[in-house]
Amino acid sequence: MKPIGLRTRVSAAFALGALILSTCISLMSYESTRRTLFAERERTAVRAAYFDAAVVNAGIAGADPNVSDVLRSLDTGSDRYVLLNRDGRWYSRSAEPAADAAVPQALRDMSAAGEAGAQRILRDGRPELIVGIPLAGSATFYEIISLAELERTLRTLGLVLAAAAIMVAAGGAAVGWYVTRHALRPLAAVAAAAREIAAGDLTTRLNPATEPDVAPLSAAFNDMADQLAARLQRDRRFAADVSHELRSPLQTLEAAASVIDKRRARLDDRTATAVGLLTAEVGRFQSLVNDLLELARNDQPAQCEPTDLTELAVRVCRQRNLPADMVEAVDGTPETWPADRRRIEQALGNLIDNAIRYGGGPVAVRVGPGWLEVDDAGPGVAEPDRANIFDRFVRGPAANARGDGDGTGLGLAIVAEHAAAHGGTATVADRPGGGARFRIEIPGAFS
């Protein structure tokens, strides 16, 4: 399972914290508002009920009052419903549900005891408030007030507070994302600098004054980069010095071996075989020293100038006795392109030599705007081997299968170094129809 990123975790924590806080505030606000609204509604309802009770009490004081007319004279509106219990008989303004189904028994008992009271009920699924007020004699006045409007108001308030809580949580997530992004920006700069160093730019450094909080990290990174650059410089200098010191004795040894090799026909078979092996190994040793010297010089910047890449590719092919029509310039290829002639010529030559030795021979050399490709007819390069085939002293499966041992394992590494000197890359992929396709990218940033 892929681990969750730091930015996501921080954003989620901000969102969760904001949601919890906003939910608590919303619940407290809702409950406080609910209590206040209900208390105010009850006070208003009780005052109205007492006023109506006084009117009814005055209306039924006569000998033979018309109770229904008295109740109908009340201005109750559409949200109030009145009942009167007088001498055990129930009266109302109109035909209504049975009183015993509307008035709770507890409130009846309280009113019968001569005490006024109020109670909330749920009638036909609607919230209501019943106020009971004892009148003169044995009469009791009840007023039922609908709380539906108040419930709708509270429901709307709840939805608004819930939406506000969700918006606050989303805002918390956004703040967490922004804060994390800002906080991780110095680390992103460190990662970018590390990638530049890995790509070969050893001059990349961090400015400790940019982010004082990560100044120790920046200083440590710069110190590491300095040590790495110094070590690589020492290694290059060592390789260059050793290779240079080996060239003179190797040239002498090669000349001597050549003289002996020319007289191989006069030697016995065993000696002639030994002389052949000696000559081949001296030649391979000389190639290895030359490659090491080339790699040691690669720390120098590319000397780019307008170069006819198509003409250069034709010249490289002719030097290897390959037909000039093997080179193909794709549509849109400019006449010249900024490049280091010596580096590109050697890189292209190494790719063609690699195709001749291990790839069944080159089948096409293509030139495009800022790139060159060499196709071969070999078995191709397996996906797992493509990541390190351009490393030093790495020999591909095809070279190992041949077992001739004539390669140094530095040819493709030199190709990659020359491409990197131009700010480009060297890659390999499958060729349509079989084989491998090696490509050198040469960006035009030097033009």
C-alpha positions as CSV (number, residue, x, y, z in Angstrom):
1,M,0.0,0.0,0.0
2,K,1.4,3.4,-1.0
3,P,2.1,5.6,2.0
4,I,0.1,8.8,2.3
5,G,2.2,12.0,1.6
6,L,3.1,14.5,4.3
7,R,1.1,17.3,2.5
8,T,-2.0,15.1,2.4
9,R,-1.7,14.1,6.1
10,V,-1.2,17.7,7.2
11,S,-4.1,18.9,5.1
12,A,-6.3,16.1,6.4
13,A,-5.3,17.0,10.0
14,F,-6.2,20.7,9.4
15,A,-9.5,19.7,7.8
16,L,-10.3,17.3,10.7
17,G,-9.4,19.9,13.3
18,A,-11.4,22.6,11.6
19,L,-14.4,20.2,11.2
20,I,-14.3,19.2,14.9
21,L,-14.0,22.8,16.0
22,S,-16.7,24.1,13.7
23,T,-19.0,21.2,14.6
24,C,-18.6,22.0,18.3
25,I,-19.3,25.7,17.7
26,S,-22.2,24.9,15.5
27,L,-23.8,22.5,18.0
28,M,-23.3,25.0,20.8
29,S,-24.8,27.8,18.7
30,Y,-27.7,25.6,17.6
31,E,-28.5,24.5,21.1
32,S,-28.2,28.0,22.5
33,T,-30.4,29.4,19.7
34,R,-32.9,26.6,20.1
35,R,-33.3,27.2,23.8
36,T,-33.6,30.9,23.3
37,L,-36.2,30.6,20.6
38,F,-38.3,28.0,22.5
39,A,-38.2,30.1,25.7
40,E,-39.2,33.2,23.8
41,R,-41.9,31.3,22.0
42,E,-43.3,29.9,25.2
43,R,-43.3,33.3,27.0
44,T,-45.2,34.8,24.1
45,A,-47.6,31.8,24.0
46,V,-48.3,32.0,27.7
47,R,-49.0,35.7,27.6
48,A,-51.4,35.2,24.7
49,A,-53.0,32.3,26.5
50,Y,-53.5,34.3,29.7
51,F,-55.0,37.2,27.7
52,D,-57.4,34.8,25.9
53,A,-58.2,33.1,29.2
54,A,-59.2,36.4,30.7
55,V,-61.5,37.1,27.7
56,V,-63.1,33.7,28.0
57,N,-63.4,33.9,31.8
58,A,-65.3,37.2,31.4
59,G,-67.5,35.8,28.6
60,I,-68.7,32.8,30.6
61,A,-69.5,34.7,33.8
62,G,-73.2,35.1,33.0
63,A,-76.0,32.7,33.8
64,D,-76.4,31.1,30.4
65,P,-73.4,32.1,28.2
66,N,-72.9,30.9,24.7
67,V,-69.5,29.3,25.1
68,S,-69.0,28.6,21.4
69,D,-69.6,32.3,20.5
70,V,-67.1,33.3,23.3
71,L,-64.4,31.0,21.9
72,R,-65.1,32.2,18.3
73,S,-64.6,35.8,19.4
74,L,-60.9,35.1,20.2
75,D,-58.4,36.2,17.6
76,T,-56.2,33.0,17.6
77,G,-55.1,33.0,14.0
78,S,-54.2,29.8,12.2
79,D,-51.5,28.6,14.6
80,R,-53.5,28.5,17.8
81,Y,-56.3,26.2,18.8
82,V,-58.4,26.7,22.0
83,L,-60.4,24.3,24.2
84,L,-62.6,24.9,27.2
85,N,-63.5,22.3,29.8
86,R,-66.6,23.5,31.8
87,D,-68.5,21.3,34.1
88,G,-67.0,18.2,32.5
89,R,-67.9,19.2,29.0
90,W,-65.4,20.2,26.2
91,Y,-65.9,23.2,24.0
92,S,-64.0,24.3,20.9
93,R,-64.3,26.8,18.1
94,S,-65.1,24.2,15.5
95,A,-65.2,20.4,15.1
96,E,-61.8,19.3,16.3
97,P,-60.2,16.0,17.4
98,A,-61.3,14.7,20.8
99,A,-60.0,16.8,23.7
100,D,-58.7,13.7,25.5
101,A,-56.5,13.0,22.5
102,A,-55.1,16.5,22.5
103,V,-54.6,17.4,26.1
104,P,-52.1,15.2,28.1
105,Q,-53.5,13.7,31.3
106,A,-50.7,15.2,33.3
107,L,-51.7,18.7,32.3
108,R,-55.4,17.9,33.0
109,D,-54.5,16.8,36.5
110,M,-52.4,20.0,37.1
111,S,-55.3,22.2,35.9
112,A,-57.8,20.3,38.0
113,A,-55.6,21.0,41.0
114,G,-55.9,24.7,40.2
115,E,-52.4,25.2,38.8
116,A,-51.6,26.7,35.4
117,G,-49.0,24.8,33.3
118,A,-47.6,24.3,29.9
119,Q,-46.4,21.2,28.1
120,R,-44.9,20.4,24.7
121,I,-46.6,17.6,22.7
122,L,-46.4,16.0,19.3
123,R,-49.8,15.9,17.6
124,D,-50.2,14.3,14.2
125,G,-46.5,14.5,13.8
126,R,-46.4,18.2,14.4
127,P,-44.8,19.8,17.5
128,E,-47.2,21.9,19.6
129,L,-47.3,23.6,23.0
130,I,-50.4,23.3,25.3
131,V,-51.0,25.9,28.0
132,G,-53.6,25.1,30.6
133,I,-55.2,27.9,32.8
134,P,-57.8,27.3,35.5
135,L,-60.8,29.7,35.3
136,A,-63.5,30.6,37.7
137,G,-65.6,27.8,38.9
138,S,-64.7,24.4,37.5
139,A,-63.8,25.6,34.1
140,T,-60.3,25.2,32.6
141,F,-59.0,27.0,29.5
142,Y,-56.5,25.2,27.2
143,E,-54.7,26.9,24.3
144,I,-52.7,24.8,21.8
145,I,-50.0,26.7,19.9
146,S,-48.3,25.2,16.8
147,L,-44.5,25.1,16.9
148,A,-44.1,24.0,13.3
149,E,-42.8,27.4,12.1
150,L,-40.2,27.4,14.9
151,E,-39.2,23.8,14.0
152,R,-38.7,24.9,10.3
153,T,-36.6,27.8,11.4
154,L,-34.5,25.5,13.6
155,R,-34.2,23.0,10.7
156,T,-33.0,25.8,8.4
157,L,-30.6,27.0,11.0
158,G,-29.2,23.5,11.4
159,L,-28.6,23.2,7.7
160,V,-26.9,26.5,7.6
161,L,-24.6,25.6,10.5
162,A,-23.8,22.2,8.9
163,A,-23.0,23.9,5.6
164,A,-20.8,26.3,7.5
165,A,-19.0,23.5,9.3
166,I,-18.3,21.8,6.0
167,M,-17.1,25.0,4.5
168,V,-14.8,25.6,7.5
169,A,-13.4,22.1,7.1
170,A,-12.8,22.7,3.4
171,G,-11.1,26.0,4.3
172,G,-9.0,24.2,6.9
173,A,-7.9,21.7,4.3
174,A,-7.0,24.5,1.9
175,V,-5.1,26.3,4.6
176,G,-3.3,23.1,5.5
177,W,-2.4,22.5,1.9
178,Y,-1.1,26.1,1.5
179,V,0.9,26.0,4.7
180,T,2.4,22.6,3.9
181,R,3.3,23.7,0.5
182,H,5.0,26.8,1.8
183,A,6.7,24.9,4.6
184,L,8.0,22.2,2.1
185,R,9.2,24.7,-0.4
186,P,12.7,24.7,1.0
187,L,12.7,20.9,0.8
188,A,11.5,21.1,-2.8
189,A,14.5,23.4,-3.5
190,V,16.8,20.9,-1.9
191,A,15.3,18.1,-4.0
192,A,15.6,20.2,-7.2
193,A,19.3,20.9,-6.4
194,A,19.9,17.2,-5.7
195,R,18.4,16.4,-9.1
196,E,20.6,18.9,-10.8
197,I,23.7,17.5,-9.2
198,A,22.6,14.0,-10.2
199,A,22.2,15.2,-13.7
200,G,25.8,16.4,-13.7
201,D,25.7,20.0,-12.7
202,L,28.1,20.0,-9.8
203,T,28.0,23.8,-9.5
204,T,24.5,23.7,-8.0
205,R,24.3,25.2,-4.5
206,L,21.6,26.4,-2.1
207,N,21.4,29.9,-0.6
208,P,21.2,29.5,3.3
209,A,19.9,33.0,3.6
210,T,16.7,32.2,1.6
211,E,15.2,30.1,4.4
212,P,16.8,30.8,7.7
213,D,14.9,27.9,9.4
214,V,16.6,25.4,7.1
215,A,20.0,27.2,6.9
216,P,21.8,24.2,8.6
217,L,20.3,21.9,6.0
218,S,21.4,24.2,3.2
219,A,24.9,24.5,4.6
220,A,25.2,20.7,5.0
221,F,23.9,20.2,1.5
222,N,26.4,22.7,0.1
223,D,29.2,21.0,2.0
224,M,28.2,17.6,0.6
225,A,28.1,19.0,-2.9
226,D,31.6,20.6,-2.4
227,Q,33.1,17.3,-1.2
228,L,31.4,15.4,-4.0
229,A,32.7,17.8,-6.6
230,A,36.2,17.7,-5.1
231,R,36.2,13.9,-5.0
232,L,35.0,13.6,-8.6
233,Q,37.6,16.1,-9.6
234,R,40.3,14.0,-7.8
235,D,39.0,10.8,-9.5
236,R,39.0,12.5,-12.9
237,R,42.5,13.8,-12.3
238,F,43.7,10.4,-11.2
239,A,42.2,8.7,-14.2
240,A,43.7,11.3,-16.5
241,D,47.1,11.1,-14.9
242,V,47.2,7.3,-14.9
243,S,45.9,7.1,-18.5
244,H,48.4,9.7,-19.7
245,E,51.3,7.9,-17.9
246,L,50.2,4.6,-19.5
247,R,50.1,6.0,-23.0
248,S,53.8,6.2,-23.6
249,P,54.7,2.6,-22.5
250,L,51.6,1.3,-24.2
251,Q,52.6,2.9,-27.5
252,T,56.1,1.4,-27.2
253,L,54.5,-2.0,-26.3
254,E,52.1,-1.7,-29.2
255,A,54.9,-0.9,-31.6
256,A,57.0,-3.9,-30.4
257,A,54.0,-6.2,-30.6
258,S,53.3,-5.0,-34.1
259,V,56.8,-5.8,-35.2
260,I,56.5,-9.3,-33.7
261,D,53.1,-9.7,-35.2
262,K,54.4,-9.0,-38.7
263,R,56.8,-11.9,-38.3
264,R,54.2,-14.3,-37.0
265,A,54.5,-16.5,-40.1
266,R,58.1,-17.4,-39.2
267,L,57.1,-18.5,-35.7
268,D,55.8,-21.9,-34.6
269,D,52.0,-22.2,-34.0
270,R,52.1,-21.9,-30.2
271,T,54.3,-18.8,-30.3
272,A,52.2,-17.3,-33.1
273,T,49.0,-17.8,-31.1
274,A,50.6,-16.1,-28.1
275,V,51.8,-13.2,-30.2
276,G,48.2,-12.8,-31.6
277,L,46.7,-12.8,-28.1
278,L,49.4,-10.3,-27.0
279,T,48.7,-8.0,-29.9
280,A,44.9,-8.1,-29.4
281,E,45.2,-7.4,-25.7
282,V,47.6,-4.6,-26.2
283,G,45.1,-3.0,-28.7
284,R,42.3,-3.5,-26.2
285,F,44.4,-1.9,-23.5
286,Q,45.2,1.0,-25.7
287,S,41.4,1.5,-26.4
288,L,40.7,1.4,-22.7
289,V,43.3,4.0,-21.9
290,N,42.0,6.3,-24.7
291,D,38.4,5.9,-23.4
292,L,39.5,6.7,-19.9
293,L,41.3,9.8,-21.1
294,E,38.1,10.8,-22.9
295,L,36.0,10.4,-19.8
296,A,38.5,12.3,-17.8
297,R,38.2,15.3,-20.2
298,N,34.4,15.3,-20.1
299,D,34.3,17.7,-17.2
300,Q,35.1,20.4,-19.7
301,P,32.1,22.2,-21.2
302,A,31.0,21.4,-24.7
303,Q,32.5,23.7,-27.4
304,C,29.3,24.2,-29.4
305,E,29.3,25.7,-32.9
306,P,26.9,25.5,-35.9
307,T,27.3,21.9,-37.1
308,D,25.8,20.1,-40.1
309,L,24.7,16.9,-38.3
310,T,23.7,15.2,-41.5
311,E,27.1,15.7,-43.1
312,L,28.8,14.6,-39.8
313,A,26.7,11.4,-39.7
314,V,27.6,10.6,-43.4
315,R,31.3,11.1,-42.6
316,V,31.2,8.8,-39.6
317,C,29.5,6.1,-41.7
318,R,32.0,6.4,-44.5
319,Q,34.9,6.1,-42.0
320,R,33.4,2.6,-41.2
321,N,32.8,1.7,-44.8
322,L,29.1,2.0,-44.4
323,P,26.9,3.4,-47.3
324,A,26.1,7.1,-47.1
325,D,22.5,6.4,-48.0
326,M,22.1,4.8,-44.6
327,V,21.8,8.3,-43.2
328,E,18.3,9.8,-43.3
329,A,17.5,13.4,-42.4
330,V,13.9,13.7,-41.2
331,D,11.6,16.5,-42.3
332,G,12.2,19.7,-40.5
333,T,15.9,19.1,-39.8
334,P,17.8,22.4,-39.9
335,E,20.9,22.7,-42.0
336,T,23.0,23.3,-38.9
337,W,22.6,22.7,-35.2
338,P,24.7,24.0,-32.2
339,A,26.9,21.0,-31.2
340,D,30.5,20.1,-30.2
341,R,31.7,18.4,-33.4
342,R,34.3,16.2,-31.8
343,R,32.0,14.9,-29.0
344,I,29.1,14.2,-31.3
345,E,31.3,12.5,-33.9
346,Q,32.7,10.2,-31.2
347,A,29.3,9.6,-29.6
348,L,27.8,8.6,-33.0
349,G,30.8,6.6,-33.9
350,N,30.5,4.7,-30.6
351,L,26.8,3.9,-31.2
352,I,27.6,2.6,-34.8
353,D,30.5,0.6,-33.5
354,N,28.3,-0.9,-30.8
355,A,25.7,-1.8,-33.4
356,I,28.4,-3.5,-35.6
357,R,29.9,-5.5,-32.7
358,Y,26.8,-6.5,-30.7
359,G,23.7,-5.4,-32.6
360,G,23.9,-7.3,-35.9
361,G,25.0,-4.2,-37.7
362,P,23.4,-0.7,-38.1
363,V,20.3,-0.6,-40.4
364,A,19.6,3.2,-40.2
365,V,21.1,6.4,-38.9
366,R,18.5,9.2,-38.6
367,V,19.1,12.9,-38.0
368,G,16.5,15.2,-36.7
369,P,16.3,18.7,-35.1
370,G,18.5,18.2,-32.1
371,W,18.8,14.4,-32.1
372,L,20.4,11.5,-33.7
373,E,19.3,7.8,-33.8
374,V,21.0,4.6,-34.7
375,D,18.9,1.5,-35.4
376,D,20.5,-2.0,-35.3
377,A,19.3,-5.5,-36.3
378,G,20.3,-7.1,-33.0
379,P,18.2,-8.7,-30.2
380,G,17.5,-5.3,-28.6
381,V,18.0,-4.3,-25.0
382,A,15.7,-5.8,-22.3
383,E,13.7,-3.3,-20.2
384,P,15.6,-4.1,-17.0
385,D,18.9,-3.5,-18.6
386,R,18.1,-0.1,-20.1
387,A,18.5,1.8,-16.8
388,N,22.2,1.0,-16.4
389,I,23.4,0.2,-20.0
390,F,25.0,3.6,-20.2
391,D,26.9,3.2,-16.9
392,R,30.7,2.7,-17.0
393,F,32.1,-0.8,-17.4
394,V,28.7,-2.2,-18.1
395,R,28.4,-4.7,-20.9
396,G,25.1,-5.6,-22.3
397,P,23.8,-9.2,-22.6
398,A,24.6,-9.3,-26.3
399,A,28.3,-8.4,-25.6
400,N,28.4,-11.1,-22.8
401,A,26.8,-13.6,-25.1
402,R,29.4,-13.1,-27.8
403,G,32.2,-13.6,-25.3
404,D,34.8,-12.0,-27.5
405,G,35.9,-9.6,-24.7
406,D,37.0,-6.9,-27.2
407,G,34.9,-4.1,-25.6
408,T,35.9,-1.9,-22.8
409,G,32.5,-1.3,-21.3
410,L,33.0,2.5,-21.7
411,G,31.7,3.2,-25.2
412,L,28.1,3.8,-24.2
413,A,29.2,5.6,-21.0
414,I,31.1,8.1,-23.3
415,V,28.0,8.5,-25.4
416,A,26.0,9.4,-22.3
417,E,28.7,11.8,-21.1
418,H,28.8,13.6,-24.4
419,A,25.0,13.9,-24.5
420,A,25.0,15.3,-20.9
421,A,27.7,17.8,-21.9
422,H,25.2,19.2,-24.4
423,G,22.4,19.2,-21.7
424,G,20.8,16.2,-23.4
425,T,20.4,12.5,-22.7
426,A,21.2,9.2,-24.3
427,T,18.4,6.6,-24.4
428,V,17.6,3.2,-25.9
429,A,14.3,1.7,-26.9
430,D,12.9,-1.1,-29.1
431,R,13.1,-0.6,-32.8
432,P,9.8,-1.3,-34.7
433,G,10.3,-4.6,-36.4
434,G,13.0,-5.8,-33.9
435,G,16.4,-4.6,-32.7
436,A,17.4,-1.6,-30.6
437,R,17.1,2.1,-31.3
438,F,19.7,4.3,-29.6
439,R,19.0,8.1,-29.4
440,I,21.1,11.1,-28.5
441,E,19.3,14.3,-27.6
442,I,21.2,17.5,-28.3
443,P,19.1,20.5,-27.0
444,G,19.5,23.8,-28.8
445,A,20.2,25.8,-25.7
446,F,23.7,26.6,-26.9
447,S,22.6,28.4,-30.1
